[in-house]
Amino acid sequence: MIIVIAGPTGVGKTKMSIELAKLYNGEIINADSTQVYKEMNIGTAKVTDEEKEDIVHHLLDIKDVTEDYTVYDYQKDCRQVIEDILSRGKTPILVGGTGLYIKAALYNYTFEEENNISRDYSEFTNEELYNKLLDIDKDTDIHMNNRKRVIRALNYYNNHNKSISNNKDGNTLLYEDVFFIGLTTDRDLLYKRINDRVDIMINNGLIEEAKYFYDKKINSKAIMTPICYKELFEYFNNNCDLETAIELIKQRSRRYAKRQYTFFNHQLPVKWFDVDFNDFNNTVNEVYNYIKKAD
């Protein structure tokens, strides 16, 4: 059995993963593209040692922020970890908000190494990039504003001279007994939780963490892709005040949550559960009973 815990940012995935790991003799596999990097702790909401409660975690802090790590790399690494965990009679529990990582690991999704052509598209708007993608793949299901996926699709075409949509086997699940658990809540409550979490991150030292990378002049893909560091870099560069930078982090985090919902709803067979934040054990029990009944 494999359990996947998906959902938007700030909805309680980490806590659910710990509780299910206790119930199912599980080990947790990170499925967040930013948490594979060392030192990026507060900005990525990385699980702390205390929060782990001695549960084994995999694919956290495995790369330096100056290194590249692609979905191709994650697919290989995650499948190896899954096989290792299963071979020891334990339950792999994938948890994270990067839907493409989850799909790449569990489905017959073909990726080839992305280390040949990686063009700089920074001068193009989202609409211009999207039009370039339509020229080579008129049937793409990638949203125009999902800039990261649009660029990945363009680079894929540049490397392989074929559309990423030609990956016809991408919807074939490779494993049996996979439970896709999605955590959700009322949209207004989710947005409030996201805003509150950004404030907590600021209080916990996010500005200092970002300044550490800024002072070292690190502007790698790992640093400039996640929401929070690049916004604070703008503040450090005196291009905006701190209040504006923080509000931009909140706004972009809310928009990211919407994109996460879109991916999970269209790409994965997620069973959604409304989170009871007043008594999280109620949600844990609901998920447990669902898996027990279906297994």
Number of C-alpha atoms within 10 A of each C-alpha: 15 19 22 23 25 31 28 27 25 23 23 18 21 20 14 20 26 22 17 21 19 12 12 15 13 24 23 27 22 26 28 20 23 27 23 23 23 14 17 23 18 21 23 20 16 20 16 10 10 7 12 15 11 9 17 12 18 20 19 19 17 12 17 14 21 14 11 13 19 15 21 17 16 20 21 13 14 22 14 12 17 22 11 13 19 15 10 8 11 17 21 26 29 27 24 24 26 21 23 20 22 25 21 23 23 23 16 17 19 14 17 11 12 18 10 11 13 14 11 9 13 9 8 10 13 19 12 13 19 22 15 15 21 16 9 16 19 12 11 17 10 17 14 19 14 13 17 12 14 23 21 17 21 25 21 21 18 16 16 14 11 15 19 19 15 11 13 11 11 17 15 12 16 11 11 9 12 18 20 18 22 24 22 22 17 10 12 9 12 18 21 15 16 22 19 14 16 23 15 13 17 16 10 13 14 22 21 13 17 22 16 13 18 18 10 8 9 15 16 13 13 22 21 14 14 17 19 25 26 18 22 26 21 15 18 18 10 10 13 14 13 16 9 15 21 19 15 16 21 22 15 14 22 22 12 17 20 14 17 19 19 14 17 22 15 10 14 16 13 18 15 17 16 13 21 14 12 7 9 14 14 13 17 20 13 15 21 15 12 14 16 9 8 8 10
